[in-house]
Structure formats: structure tokens, C-alpha cells
Amino acid sequence: MIEYQSNPNKDPYANLILQAFTTNNSVGAFMNMVYLKPEVAPLAFRPFYSIPTVIDTTRIQTLTQFISGQLVPTVPRFDWFATTFKPSASLYPKIEQIMTTAPELKTIASLTAGSFALGLQPISSSVVLAGNARGGNALNLQNINQTWFVLDTTHWFPEDDETAHNATRGLHEKIEDLTHNEGSYLRYQFMNDASYDQEVIAHYGTNNVRRLRAVQRKYDPNLVFQRLVPGGFKLP
């Protein structure tokens, strides 16, 4: 992963997400690779081609075909936590150590249908530059290569929600303690992967929150989306 993320000439047509499942008897991983040109073996993904696989479904296909082929778990209860950090060759082994040995993993695995997965989404500085060129950066993303990291827990019964949430939060805190200590922490939370009690929009920075409030005053002066629309993350 670090070889892919360290490439100074990042291919703008390539990206991926790596998910690893660390509460199973053996650690397994899924990798979804997307290349926005019809090429069989893009050079951008060369760092991964030598990794042995149990199954390989890579092929040229439409985005609709790709999405329809994804596995959808039947477990009804989910929780997520999100954080962001600067990737490094020294950081990933320490994350692996936490994600395979932390006591919270046993707590999650003890729940009915309890399972845990981590996800790595590499985001390149070119994405931030492209956003800035098109009018701004409301998310307050820094112009550096970064990893959007997600912790994902599943379980079966509603009465286990609090236990699962607290265990996942404990893992999240361990990762953020590590990235703070390593000087790798970045103040951004990817909204799609954040848990309900994370302060996502506040992590966009004071100036961006002020800007978003100005947009709200202009287009939603009656606060319909803030007060009447259920769920989601609201402006602080």
C-alpha cells in the first residue's frame, strides 16, 4: 500500500479500497480496484499484482456491473468510525499490530454475528488540488497524500449496540493515539464512514463551518434541513 501511495506520479484514473477482516480465524482481505479506462492490467496497480489471491474477479466492466458484484452482508447491525492520517512505511505495521491484538476485538467477536473490518482508502494530493481548482475546499483537506481509515463493526442484536459501539470507539481511539504520537494525524473525518457521535463537520475547520453557515442562511433560512430532516450530520 505504501508503495502505491508514495508514487510521485499518481495515476488520476486509478484508486482502490482495501478491507481486512481481523476477527475471523484467519485474517482475510478484499481489495476493490477501479481504473477509469478500459485497460486489463494498469501499471498503477503493479504493487499489488504479486500478492497471492484466493479469488480474482478483476475484469473490464461497467461501474454498474462492478457495484452489483459487491458482497452485501446479511447482518442487520452496523457501526463505523472514521479517521485520517498521513501514510508511512513505519505506521502501517503498528496499525496492523493494534488491529490484530487489541482486546476490543475479542469483545466484538463475542457478540452474536460479531465481526470487525478495517478499511484503507488512499487519497492523493491531486484530488485536493483538483477540488481547489474547481472552487474551494469545504472539507479542509490538506494538500498531501493521505489515508481515509474506517473501522467497521457488524453484529446481530440491538441490545449489543452499545457494546459494539464502545469497542469500536476504543479501537478508533487507539489508532488516533498512535497517529498523534507519530505526527501523522490529520483533522478530517470522512462523513460516509463516520459514527453517529463523531463531530464530522466540526473537523472541517472553523472557517469552513462559518462558510457553510453562510450558505445555510442564504438557501435554508428556515433551517428545514437542520431541524426537520431526520438523521445525518448537522451544522454545529
Contacts in CASP RR format, 6 or more apart in sequence:
PFRMAT RR
TARGET T0000
AUTHOR 0000-0000-0000
METHOD contacts of the structure
MODEL  1
MIEYQSNPNKDPYANLILQAFTTNNSVGAFMNMVYLKPEVAPLAFRPFYS
IPTVIDTTRIQTLTQFISGQLVPTVPRFDWFATTFKPSASLYPKIEQIMT
TAPELKTIASLTAGSFALGLQPISSSVVLAGNARGGNALNLQNINQTWFV
LDTTHWFPEDDETAHNATRGLHEKIEDLTHNEGSYLRYQFMNDASYDQEV
IAHYGTNNVRRLRAVQRKYDPNLVFQRLVPGGFKLP
1 18 0 8 1.000
1 47 0 8 1.000
1 87 0 8 1.000
1 92 0 8 1.000
1 120 0 8 1.000
1 122 0 8 1.000
2 87 0 8 1.000
2 88 0 8 1.000
2 89 0 8 1.000
2 92 0 8 1.000
3 47 0 8 1.000
4 16 0 8 1.000
4 44 0 8 1.000
4 45 0 8 1.000
4 47 0 8 1.000
4 48 0 8 1.000
4 122 0 8 1.000
5 87 0 8 1.000
5 122 0 8 1.000
5 124 0 8 1.000
5 145 0 8 1.000
5 147 0 8 1.000
6 87 0 8 1.000
6 145 0 8 1.000
7 44 0 8 1.000
10 44 0 8 1.000
10 124 0 8 1.000
10 125 0 8 1.000
10 126 0 8 1.000
10 145 0 8 1.000
11 35 0 8 1.000
11 42 0 8 1.000
11 43 0 8 1.000
11 44 0 8 1.000
12 126 0 8 1.000
13 35 0 8 1.000
13 36 0 8 1.000
13 37 0 8 1.000
13 42 0 8 1.000
13 44 0 8 1.000
14 33 0 8 1.000
14 34 0 8 1.000
14 35 0 8 1.000
14 36 0 8 1.000
14 42 0 8 1.000
14 44 0 8 1.000
14 45 0 8 1.000
15 33 0 8 1.000
15 34 0 8 1.000
15 121 0 8 1.000
15 122 0 8 1.000
16 31 0 8 1.000
16 32 0 8 1.000
16 33 0 8 1.000
16 34 0 8 1.000
16 45 0 8 1.000
16 48 0 8 1.000
16 122 0 8 1.000
17 31 0 8 1.000
17 32 0 8 1.000
17 119 0 8 1.000
17 120 0 8 1.000
17 121 0 8 1.000
18 29 0 8 1.000
18 30 0 8 1.000
18 31 0 8 1.000
18 119 0 8 1.000
18 120 0 8 1.000
19 29 0 8 1.000
19 30 0 8 1.000
19 31 0 8 1.000
19 117 0 8 1.000
19 118 0 8 1.000
19 119 0 8 1.000
19 120 0 8 1.000
19 152 0 8 1.000
20 27 0 8 1.000
20 28 0 8 1.000
20 29 0 8 1.000
20 99 0 8 1.000
20 117 0 8 1.000
20 118 0 8 1.000
20 119 0 8 1.000
21 27 0 8 1.000
21 28 0 8 1.000
21 29 0 8 1.000
21 115 0 8 1.000
21 116 0 8 1.000
21 117 0 8 1.000
22 99 0 8 1.000
22 100 0 8 1.000
22 105 0 8 1.000
22 116 0 8 1.000
22 117 0 8 1.000
22 118 0 8 1.000
23 105 0 8 1.000
23 108 0 8 1.000
23 109 0 8 1.000
23 114 0 8 1.000
23 115 0 8 1.000
23 116 0 8 1.000
24 115 0 8 1.000
27 100 0 8 1.000
30 71 0 8 1.000
31 48 0 8 1.000
32 66 0 8 1.000
32 70 0 8 1.000
33 45 0 8 1.000
33 48 0 8 1.000
33 58 0 8 1.000
34 66 0 8 1.000
35 42 0 8 1.000
35 44 0 8 1.000
35 45 0 8 1.000
38 60 0 8 1.000
39 60 0 8 1.000
40 60 0 8 1.000
41 49 0 8 1.000
57 69 0 8 1.000
73 154 0 8 1.000
75 113 0 8 1.000
75 114 0 8 1.000
75 115 0 8 1.000
75 154 0 8 1.000
75 155 0 8 1.000
75 156 0 8 1.000
76 156 0 8 1.000
77 154 0 8 1.000
77 155 0 8 1.000
77 156 0 8 1.000
77 157 0 8 1.000
77 158 0 8 1.000
77 160 0 8 1.000
77 161 0 8 1.000
77 164 0 8 1.000
78 152 0 8 1.000
78 153 0 8 1.000
78 154 0 8 1.000
79 152 0 8 1.000
79 153 0 8 1.000
79 161 0 8 1.000
79 164 0 8 1.000
79 165 0 8 1.000
79 168 0 8 1.000
79 195 0 8 1.000
80 150 0 8 1.000
80 151 0 8 1.000
80 152 0 8 1.000
80 153 0 8 1.000
80 168 0 8 1.000
80 193 0 8 1.000
80 194 0 8 1.000
80 195 0 8 1.000
81 150 0 8 1.000
81 151 0 8 1.000
81 168 0 8 1.000
81 169 0 8 1.000
81 171 0 8 1.000
81 172 0 8 1.000
81 193 0 8 1.000
81 194 0 8 1.000
81 195 0 8 1.000
81 198 0 8 1.000
82 148 0 8 1.000
82 149 0 8 1.000
82 150 0 8 1.000
82 151 0 8 1.000
82 189 0 8 1.000
82 190 0 8 1.000
82 191 0 8 1.000
82 192 0 8 1.000
82 193 0 8 1.000
82 194 0 8 1.000
82 195 0 8 1.000
82 198 0 8 1.000
82 200 0 8 1.000
83 149 0 8 1.000
83 172 0 8 1.000
83 175 0 8 1.000
83 176 0 8 1.000
83 179 0 8 1.000
83 185 0 8 1.000
83 189 0 8 1.000
84 146 0 8 1.000
84 147 0 8 1.000
84 148 0 8 1.000
84 149 0 8 1.000
84 185 0 8 1.000
84 186 0 8 1.000
84 187 0 8 1.000
84 188 0 8 1.000
84 189 0 8 1.000
84 190 0 8 1.000
85 91 0 8 1.000
85 146 0 8 1.000
85 147 0 8 1.000
85 149 0 8 1.000
85 175 0 8 1.000
85 179 0 8 1.000
85 182 0 8 1.000
85 184 0 8 1.000
85 185 0 8 1.000
85 186 0 8 1.000
86 144 0 8 1.000
86 145 0 8 1.000
86 146 0 8 1.000
86 147 0 8 1.000
86 183 0 8 1.000
86 184 0 8 1.000
86 186 0 8 1.000
87 122 0 8 1.000
87 145 0 8 1.000
87 146 0 8 1.000
87 147 0 8 1.000
87 184 0 8 1.000
88 182 0 8 1.000
88 184 0 8 1.000
90 182 0 8 1.000
91 178 0 8 1.000
91 179 0 8 1.000
91 182 0 8 1.000
91 184 0 8 1.000
94 178 0 8 1.000
94 182 0 8 1.000
95 118 0 8 1.000
95 149 0 8 1.000
95 175 0 8 1.000
95 178 0 8 1.000
98 171 0 8 1.000
98 174 0 8 1.000
98 175 0 8 1.000
98 178 0 8 1.000
99 105 0 8 1.000
99 118 0 8 1.000
99 171 0 8 1.000
102 170 0 8 1.000
102 171 0 8 1.000
102 174 0 8 1.000
104 167 0 8 1.000
104 168 0 8 1.000
104 170 0 8 1.000
104 171 0 8 1.000
104 174 0 8 1.000
105 116 0 8 1.000
105 167 0 8 1.000
105 171 0 8 1.000
107 163 0 8 1.000
107 167 0 8 1.000
108 114 0 8 1.000
108 115 0 8 1.000
108 116 0 8 1.000
108 153 0 8 1.000
108 155 0 8 1.000
108 164 0 8 1.000
108 167 0 8 1.000
108 168 0 8 1.000
109 115 0 8 1.000
109 116 0 8 1.000
111 155 0 8 1.000
111 156 0 8 1.000
111 157 0 8 1.000
111 160 0 8 1.000
111 163 0 8 1.000
111 164 0 8 1.000
112 155 0 8 1.000
112 156 0 8 1.000
112 157 0 8 1.000
112 160 0 8 1.000
113 154 0 8 1.000
113 155 0 8 1.000
113 156 0 8 1.000
114 153 0 8 1.000
114 154 0 8 1.000
114 155 0 8 1.000
114 156 0 8 1.000
114 164 0 8 1.000
115 153 0 8 1.000
115 154 0 8 1.000
115 155 0 8 1.000
116 151 0 8 1.000
116 152 0 8 1.000
116 153 0 8 1.000
116 154 0 8 1.000
116 168 0 8 1.000
116 171 0 8 1.000
117 151 0 8 1.000
117 152 0 8 1.000
118 149 0 8 1.000
118 150 0 8 1.000
118 151 0 8 1.000
118 152 0 8 1.000
119 149 0 8 1.000
119 150 0 8 1.000
119 151 0 8 1.000
119 152 0 8 1.000
120 147 0 8 1.000
120 148 0 8 1.000
120 149 0 8 1.000
121 147 0 8 1.000
121 148 0 8 1.000
121 149 0 8 1.000
121 150 0 8 1.000
121 190 0 8 1.000
122 145 0 8 1.000
122 146 0 8 1.000
122 147 0 8 1.000
123 141 0 8 1.000
123 145 0 8 1.000
123 146 0 8 1.000
123 147 0 8 1.000
123 148 0 8 1.000
124 145 0 8 1.000
125 143 0 8 1.000
125 144 0 8 1.000
125 145 0 8 1.000
127 141 0 8 1.000
128 137 0 8 1.000
128 141 0 8 1.000
128 142 0 8 1.000
128 143 0 8 1.000
128 144 0 8 1.000
129 143 0 8 1.000
131 137 0 8 1.000
132 143 0 8 1.000
137 208 0 8 1.000
138 204 0 8 1.000
138 208 0 8 1.000
138 211 0 8 1.000
138 212 0 8 1.000
139 188 0 8 1.000
139 204 0 8 1.000
139 208 0 8 1.000
140 187 0 8 1.000
140 188 0 8 1.000
140 203 0 8 1.000
140 204 0 8 1.000
140 205 0 8 1.000
140 207 0 8 1.000
140 208 0 8 1.000
141 188 0 8 1.000
142 186 0 8 1.000
142 188 0 8 1.000
144 186 0 8 1.000
146 186 0 8 1.000
146 188 0 8 1.000
148 188 0 8 1.000
148 190 0 8 1.000
148 193 0 8 1.000
149 175 0 8 1.000
150 190 0 8 1.000
150 193 0 8 1.000
151 168 0 8 1.000
151 171 0 8 1.000
151 172 0 8 1.000
151 175 0 8 1.000
152 193 0 8 1.000
153 164 0 8 1.000
153 165 0 8 1.000
153 167 0 8 1.000
153 168 0 8 1.000
155 161 0 8 1.000
155 164 0 8 1.000
165 195 0 8 1.000
168 195 0 8 1.000
169 195 0 8 1.000
176 185 0 8 1.000
179 185 0 8 1.000
179 186 0 8 1.000
187 203 0 8 1.000
187 205 0 8 1.000
188 203 0 8 1.000
188 204 0 8 1.000
189 198 0 8 1.000
189 199 0 8 1.000
189 200 0 8 1.000
189 203 0 8 1.000
191 200 0 8 1.000
191 233 0 8 1.000
194 200 0 8 1.000
194 233 0 8 1.000
199 236 0 8 1.000
200 233 0 8 1.000
201 209 0 8 1.000
201 212 0 8 1.000
201 233 0 8 1.000
201 234 0 8 1.000
201 235 0 8 1.000
201 236 0 8 1.000
202 209 0 8 1.000
202 236 0 8 1.000
204 212 0 8 1.000
209 235 0 8 1.000
209 236 0 8 1.000
212 235 0 8 1.000
213 235 0 8 1.000
216 223 0 8 1.000
216 225 0 8 1.000
216 226 0 8 1.000
216 235 0 8 1.000
220 226 0 8 1.000
226 234 0 8 1.000
226 235 0 8 1.000
END
